[in-house]
Amino acid sequence: MTISGTCVLQVDLFTVDTNQDGSGPHTPHRLTPDADPSTIIEVLSHPSSDAIAQSFIGIRANAPTVTIDASAEEQTISVAITN
């Protein structure tokens, strides 16, 4: 699969519980932002396989600034991308 963008950010999460039944291949999800122009062109997210979840983020900028924040209390990860 291809993803649009000048720059592509790969995000891999390990030991992810997906609550999926494991009864066969799962289809990747392709997301595009509603707002235009956005720094992000599209996101391609693959359902986890063997407790690994993988996403690819297509970005318009050549050298974006990426900030990652995590909250153990809320069990969340936030990825912010700016030009």
C-alpha positions in Angstrom: 0.0 0.0 0.0 1.2 3.5 -0.7 0.7 6.6 1.3 0.7 10.2 0.1 3.1 12.8 1.5 6.4 14.4 1.2 7.5 12.9 4.5 6.1 9.7 6.1 6.2 9.1 9.9 5.9 5.4 11.0 4.4 4.8 14.4 4.7 1.3 15.9 3.1 0.3 19.2 4.1 -3.0 20.8 2.2 -5.2 23.3 -1.1 -3.7 22.2 -4.4 -5.3 23.2 -6.7 -4.8 20.2 -9.8 -6.7 21.4 -9.9 -8.3 17.9 -11.0 -11.9 17.5 -8.0 -13.0 15.4 -10.3 -14.8 12.9 -8.4 -13.7 9.8 -6.8 -10.7 8.2 -8.0 -7.3 9.2 -8.3 -4.4 6.7 -6.1 -1.3 7.2 -7.9 2.0 7.8 -7.1 5.0 5.7 -8.0 8.4 7.3 -7.9 11.8 5.7 -8.3 15.1 7.6 -11.4 17.2 7.0 -9.6 20.5 7.1 -7.6 21.6 4.1 -4.8 22.5 4.0 -3.6 20.3 6.9 0.0 19.4 7.8 -1.2 15.7 7.6 -2.3 14.4 4.3 -3.5 11.0 5.4 -3.0 8.2 8.0 -2.9 4.6 7.2 -3.5 2.4 10.3 -2.9 -1.3 10.3 -4.8 -3.4 12.9 -2.4 -5.1 15.2 -0.9 -8.4 14.5 0.9 -10.3 17.2 0.3 -7.4 19.6 1.9 -4.8 17.3 -0.1 -1.9 15.9 1.4 0.1 13.1 0.4 3.4 11.5 1.9 5.5 8.7 1.3 9.3 8.7 1.7 11.2 5.4 2.9 14.7 6.0 3.2 17.8 3.6 6.4 19.2 5.1 9.9 18.0 4.4 11.2 18.3 8.0 8.2 18.5 10.4 8.4 18.9 14.1 7.1 15.8 15.8 6.1 15.9 19.5 5.1 12.8 21.4 3.4 12.9 24.8 2.3 9.9 26.9 0.0 9.7 29.9 0.3 6.6 32.0 -2.8 7.6 34.1 -5.0 7.8 31.0 -3.1 5.2 29.1 -2.8 7.4 26.0 -0.2 8.5 23.6 -0.5 11.8 21.6 1.5 12.6 18.5 1.6 16.3 17.4 3.0 17.2 14.0 3.7 20.8 12.9 5.5 22.4 10.0 
